[in-house]
Amino acid sequence: MTDAAVPLELVGLDATAEAVYRGLLAHGGGTADDVTAAFGLGTEAAVALLERLHHSGLLSRRSSGEYLTVDPRHALRALVESRERQLAAIRDATGPLGALFDEARRSSAGEPATRTISGPEEVGDCYYRLHQAATYEICGLARPPFLFAPNGPLDEAAVRRGVRVRVVYAAASFDEDGGGQELGSLVSRGEEARVVSSLPVKLTMADRSAAMVSLSLGSDSTDTLYTEAPPLLEALTELFERYWAGAAPLAGPGAQQPPAPQPYPPGDPGGDPVREPTDEERNLLALFAAGVKDDAIARQFGVSTRTLRRRIQDLYTELGTTNRFGAGVAAARRNWV
């Protein structure tokens, strides 16, 4: 980034103030008359702008009315540190302010710990707040029909602030009519994704302290149960963990990888070392296990069905089998799944 591209507005300089400041830097300083002549400002506006720069510590003022520039390596650093202190104070205030918000909402609305919410806007607002409030973990069971578009930005923002995001997807999520889930997007945005053949509900849970569960699986209903009740949360946590443990992991930057492979195939200590599977092979095996159809898998890989089937045959050859079931058995023997 060049010095011309530095966004000085982040330390309180608008475009005009920045232009004047850069002009003064180039000449070592100047007067209100100089600024008026160079930038077409009125005398009063020029004096006000120079005083603003002076109070910001970027200029020093002489009794003659001349303004001299201060070394920006010191002056701008001081401004940045001041802005950092202000932002830190705001960040520290979010806890008490959030407590006020929660208390006001409880006292005014009298919302119970468990309630039913309906309508796309109310459900969407609750879903957004749930993800934003998570501090260490988001768990989800995802299946069609989907009420919202894929929530990549929410998941990415959560991962960036250190939240672990784990989602189990039903195989139907990858069908053409399943909601447009894209494998490449899932495994590139930092979430840990797994897939199973089917799921009985849609669930999202934050920090095991609040959760949303679908009350209907029809496309014409948005009825959702929101709960903060500990017994329900404990039951929902157990439900999620059971599906997570039995689901096939999708490979990628956020995916939890299978155990390290054995040096040699079981029962064949003198054979060739077993190589690790590629991410594509892991994902093929995971989608096989969930029963996802070839056409849907091809869409996830961005290839034609014919090309996908050629890759599947290559995988079968590698594993010494001719079908999905045999591939799963052989992959398990190699600790690929």
FIMI-388296 format. One line per field, with one value per residue (C-alpha): residue number from 0; residue in one letter; x, y, z. Coordinates in Angstrom, 2 decimals. Layout:
// FIMI-388296
num: NUM ...
residu: a ...
x: X ...
y: Y ...
z: Z ...
// end
This chain:
// FIMI-388296
num: 0 1 2 3 4 5 6 7 8 9 10 11 12 13 14 15 16 17 18 19 20 21 22 23 24 25 26 27 28 29 30 31 32 33 34 35 36 37 38 39 40 41 42 43 44 45 46 47 48 49 50 51 52 53 54 55 56 57 58 59 60 61 62 63 64 65 66 67 68 69 70 71 72 73 74 75 76 77 78 79 80 81 82 83 84 85 86 87 88 89 90 91 92 93 94 95 96 97 98 99 100 101 102 103 104 105 106 107 108 109 110 111 112 113 114 115 116 117 118 119 120 121 122 123 124 125 126 127 128 129 130 131 132 133 134 135 136 137 138 139 140 141 142 143 144 145 146 147 148 149 150 151 152 153 154 155 156 157 158 159 160 161 162 163 164 165 166 167 168 169 170 171 172 173 174 175 176 177 178 179 180 181 182 183 184 185 186 187 188 189 190 191 192 193 194 195 196 197 198 199 200 201 202 203 204 205 206 207 208 209 210 211 212 213 214 215 216 217 218 219 220 221 222 223 224 225 226 227 228 229 230 231 232 233 234 235 236 237 238 239 240 241 242 243 244 245 246 247 248 249 250 251 252 253 254 255 256 257 258 259 260 261 262 263 264 265 266 267 268 269 270 271 272 273 274 275 276 277 278 279 280 281 282 283 284 285 286 287 288 289 290 291 292 293 294 295 296 297 298 299 300 301 302 303 304 305 306 307 308 309 310 311 312 313 314 315 316 317 318 319 320 321 322 323 324 325 326 327 328 329 330 331 332 333 334 335 336
residu: m t d a a v p l e l v g l d a t a e a v y r g l l a h g g g t a d d v t a a f g l g t e a a v a l l e r l h h s g l l s r r s s g e y l t v d p r h a l r a l v e s r e r q l a a i r d a t g p l g a l f d e a r r s s a g e p a t r t i s g p e e v g d c y y r l h q a a t y e i c g l a r p p f l f a p n g p l d e a a v r r g v r v r v v y a a a s f d e d g g g q e l g s l v s r g e e a r v v s s l p v k l t m a d r s a a m v s l s l g s d s t d t l y t e a p p l l e a l t e l f e r y w a g a a p l a g p g a q q p p a p q p y p p g d p g g d p v r e p t d e e r n l l a l f a a g v k d d a i a r q f g v s t r t l r r r i q d l y t e l g t t n r f g a g v a a a r r n w v
x: 0.00 1.40 1.27 -1.44 -3.69 -3.39 -6.96 -6.30 -10.05 -9.60 -7.91 -10.47 -9.23 -11.85 -10.85 -10.36 -8.38 -6.19 -5.50 -4.53 -2.39 -0.52 0.02 1.45 3.68 5.10 6.03 6.86 3.89 2.03 -0.48 -4.22 -3.60 -1.51 -4.31 -6.91 -4.90 -3.99 -7.33 -9.92 -11.19 -12.49 -10.21 -12.49 -12.73 -8.97 -8.26 -10.79 -9.22 -5.68 -6.79 -8.33 -5.04 -3.23 -5.46 -4.92 -1.20 -0.34 0.70 2.41 1.40 3.68 2.66 3.04 0.11 2.26 1.64 4.50 4.11 5.06 6.90 4.01 5.91 5.24 2.06 0.09 1.23 -0.15 -3.47 -3.65 -2.92 -5.60 -8.14 -7.15 -7.83 -11.22 -12.12 -10.93 -13.18 -16.12 -15.30 -15.16 -18.56 -20.28 -20.70 -22.54 -24.53 -25.49 -26.65 -28.85 -30.28 -31.05 -32.61 -34.80 -35.92 -36.79 -38.67 -40.53 -41.35 -41.40 -40.07 -39.93 -36.81 -38.57 -40.94 -42.17 -41.25 -42.71 -42.24 -39.12 -38.15 -38.47 -36.80 -34.04 -33.40 -33.20 -30.87 -28.59 -28.44 -27.74 -24.71 -23.48 -23.70 -21.62 -18.27 -16.76 -19.00 -21.78 -23.34 -25.86 -27.93 -28.78 -31.28 -33.72 -35.94 -33.66 -35.24 -32.18 -29.47 -26.17 -24.78 -21.11 -20.48 -21.92 -19.80 -16.66 -17.11 -17.60 -14.48 -12.41 -13.27 -12.25 -15.62 -15.60 -18.34 -19.54 -22.36 -23.83 -25.55 -28.19 -27.42 -30.42 -28.62 -26.50 -29.38 -30.31 -33.49 -31.88 -30.90 -27.74 -25.18 -21.75 -19.08 -16.25 -17.84 -18.43 -14.85 -13.19 -14.84 -13.43 -16.34 -16.07 -18.62 -19.90 -22.62 -25.21 -27.95 -30.81 -31.69 -34.97 -34.78 -32.97 -30.95 -28.54 -27.07 -24.68 -22.36 -24.81 -26.74 -29.37 -30.77 -33.28 -35.05 -37.42 -40.99 -41.96 -40.10 -42.55 -41.52 -44.63 -43.90 -41.24 -42.34 -39.24 -38.65 -36.19 -34.92 -32.50 -33.83 -30.93 -32.75 -33.72 -30.24 -28.70 -30.96 -30.24 -26.50 -26.68 -28.72 -26.15 -23.17 -24.73 -25.19 -21.75 -20.06 -21.79 -21.37 -18.69 -16.28 -15.81 -12.18 -10.97 -9.24 -11.84 -12.55 -11.47 -9.20 -9.37 -6.66 -3.23 -2.98 -1.14 2.29 1.10 -2.27 -3.51 -2.18 0.40 3.45 5.68 3.47 3.70 3.07 -0.51 -0.64 -2.99 -6.16 -6.54 -9.20 -11.22 -11.07 -12.12 -15.06 -16.10 -16.10 -18.05 -20.71 -20.84 -21.48 -24.33 -25.92 -25.54 -26.26 -23.63 -25.32 -25.35 -21.72 -20.71 -22.30 -20.32 -17.07 -17.96 -17.51 -19.72 -21.30 -19.18 -15.97 -17.05 -17.73 -14.26 -12.80 -14.97 -13.60 -10.08 -10.94 -12.42 -9.23 -7.09 -9.16 -9.47 -13.27 -16.11 -18.82 -19.53 -19.93 -16.63 -14.98 -16.21 -14.90 -11.51 -11.24 -11.99 -9.22 -6.80 -8.07 -9.20 -12.57
y: 0.00 3.43 6.44 7.92 4.98 5.21 5.83 8.78 9.11 6.30 8.82 11.55 13.31 13.77 14.10 17.88 17.80 15.01 16.92 20.05 18.03 16.33 19.72 21.16 18.10 18.67 22.25 21.88 24.00 27.13 29.80 30.19 32.36 29.57 27.06 29.47 30.04 26.39 24.76 27.44 27.55 30.67 32.23 31.25 27.64 27.45 28.71 26.23 23.35 24.32 24.59 21.14 19.71 21.62 20.17 16.72 17.14 17.10 20.78 23.22 26.92 29.93 33.31 34.69 32.56 30.09 26.37 23.87 20.13 17.66 14.48 12.16 9.12 10.47 12.52 9.86 7.12 9.17 9.57 5.84 5.00 7.44 5.86 2.38 3.47 4.80 1.57 -0.50 1.54 0.89 -2.82 -2.92 -1.25 -3.91 -6.25 -3.77 -2.39 -5.92 -6.65 -3.54 -4.70 -8.18 -6.80 -4.36 -7.09 -9.42 -6.77 -5.26 -8.34 -10.89 -13.48 -17.01 -19.15 -21.34 -19.97 -20.45 -17.91 -17.66 -15.67 -15.26 -11.90 -12.90 -16.28 -14.69 -12.00 -14.61 -16.79 -13.82 -12.79 -16.37 -16.58 -13.12 -13.94 -17.15 -16.86 -20.33 -22.77 -23.02 -26.43 -27.14 -29.83 -28.63 -30.08 -28.74 -26.90 -23.95 -20.71 -18.58 -18.34 -20.03 -18.28 -18.11 -14.58 -15.44 -18.58 -16.85 -13.99 -16.48 -18.47 -15.28 -14.41 -17.88 -19.66 -23.35 -24.00 -27.60 -28.49 -31.85 -31.77 -34.16 -35.71 -33.91 -30.60 -31.32 -32.15 -29.60 -28.73 -29.07 -25.43 -24.94 -26.04 -25.90 -28.29 -25.91 -23.14 -25.38 -26.56 -23.24 -20.90 -22.52 -24.61 -28.32 -30.02 -33.60 -35.38 -38.05 -39.69 -37.87 -35.65 -35.42 -31.69 -28.47 -27.16 -24.35 -23.90 -21.28 -22.00 -24.68 -21.85 -21.09 -23.04 -22.91 -26.08 -26.45 -27.38 -28.11 -29.48 -28.13 -25.39 -23.36 -23.08 -21.21 -22.27 -22.60 -23.37 -21.06 -22.23 -21.32 -24.03 -26.17 -29.54 -28.99 -27.73 -30.82 -33.06 -31.10 -31.24 -35.01 -35.23 -33.16 -35.08 -38.42 -37.30 -35.67 -38.87 -40.95 -38.51 -38.69 -35.71 -33.50 -32.59 -29.03 -26.30 -26.50 -30.21 -32.60 -35.10 -38.89 -40.63 -40.99 -44.01 -47.19 -47.72 -50.90 -52.49 -54.72 -58.26 -57.25 -55.89 -56.32 -54.47 -50.97 -48.13 -46.86 -43.30 -40.70 -39.97 -36.72 -34.22 -35.20 -38.88 -38.09 -36.06 -38.72 -41.35 -39.08 -38.36 -42.07 -42.94 -40.43 -41.78 -38.62 -39.32 -39.06 -36.08 -34.13 -35.01 -33.88 -30.48 -30.12 -30.89 -28.65 -31.42 -33.38 -36.62 -38.48 -36.97 -37.73 -41.37 -41.65 -40.32 -42.75 -45.63 -44.43 -44.48 -47.99 -49.16 -47.63 -49.38 -52.66 -52.68 -52.12 -50.44 -47.91 -50.46 -52.10 -48.69 -47.90 -51.19 -50.80 -47.15 -48.11 -50.72 -48.02 -45.58 -43.26 -42.76
z: 0.00 -0.90 1.40 -0.85 -0.07 3.73 5.04 7.35 7.83 10.38 12.68 12.07 8.91 6.21 2.56 2.71 5.95 4.61 1.37 3.31 5.73 2.89 1.22 4.42 4.86 1.38 2.27 5.94 6.99 5.95 6.90 6.56 3.49 1.94 2.51 1.14 -2.03 -2.59 -1.80 -2.50 1.09 2.78 5.37 8.24 7.02 6.50 10.04 11.51 9.61 10.66 14.27 14.03 12.76 15.51 18.25 16.75 17.32 13.62 13.48 15.83 15.78 15.97 17.35 13.82 12.67 10.78 11.28 11.15 10.59 13.32 12.36 11.32 12.60 16.09 15.58 13.71 16.08 18.97 17.15 16.44 20.08 21.19 18.82 20.07 23.65 22.63 20.82 23.79 26.07 23.75 23.66 27.46 27.61 25.50 28.49 30.76 27.82 26.75 30.29 30.17 26.84 28.20 31.37 29.44 27.06 29.92 31.87 28.91 26.90 29.67 27.23 28.65 28.50 25.94 23.33 19.78 17.12 13.63 10.45 8.32 9.83 13.48 12.95 10.87 13.50 16.25 14.16 13.46 17.14 18.20 15.90 16.88 20.59 20.36 22.12 21.81 19.91 17.33 16.62 13.90 12.19 8.69 6.24 3.66 3.21 4.06 5.21 4.55 1.95 2.89 5.98 4.95 6.27 9.71 9.99 8.74 11.22 14.06 13.10 12.89 16.48 17.67 17.68 16.74 14.16 13.70 11.31 10.32 6.91 5.67 2.29 0.80 1.47 -1.57 -3.94 -6.56 -4.67 -1.25 -0.82 -2.82 -0.23 -1.88 -0.69 -1.62 0.44 3.46 3.80 2.96 5.44 8.56 9.76 10.52 8.26 8.34 6.41 7.23 5.21 6.99 9.96 11.88 12.71 11.93 14.88 15.68 19.16 20.56 23.51 24.67 26.33 23.67 20.74 17.88 16.70 13.77 14.69 11.10 8.11 5.56 3.16 4.07 7.81 9.78 13.27 15.45 19.11 20.86 24.23 27.00 29.33 30.67 30.47 26.83 25.97 27.54 25.46 22.26 22.95 23.28 20.06 18.17 19.53 18.57 14.98 14.93 16.12 13.44 10.55 7.85 7.93 4.89 4.30 4.19 6.24 9.02 8.90 11.60 9.89 10.40 12.47 10.92 8.60 9.55 7.97 6.23 5.51 8.37 7.99 5.40 7.28 4.25 1.79 0.41 2.89 2.90 1.62 3.09 1.11 -0.78 0.30 -2.78 -1.81 1.76 0.54 -1.96 0.78 3.13 0.51 -0.40 3.24 3.41 0.25 -1.83 -5.49 -8.22 -9.91 -6.64 -5.90 -9.38 -8.74 -5.50 -7.31 -10.25 -12.82 -15.17 -13.98 -16.53 -15.15 -11.60 -12.44 -13.93 -10.66 -8.69 -10.78 -10.02 -6.30 -6.61 -8.33 -5.59 -2.92 -4.82 -5.02 -7.49 -5.41 -2.68 0.09 -0.73 -0.93 2.58 3.97 2.28 3.35 6.96 6.87 5.79 8.45 5.68 7.37
// end
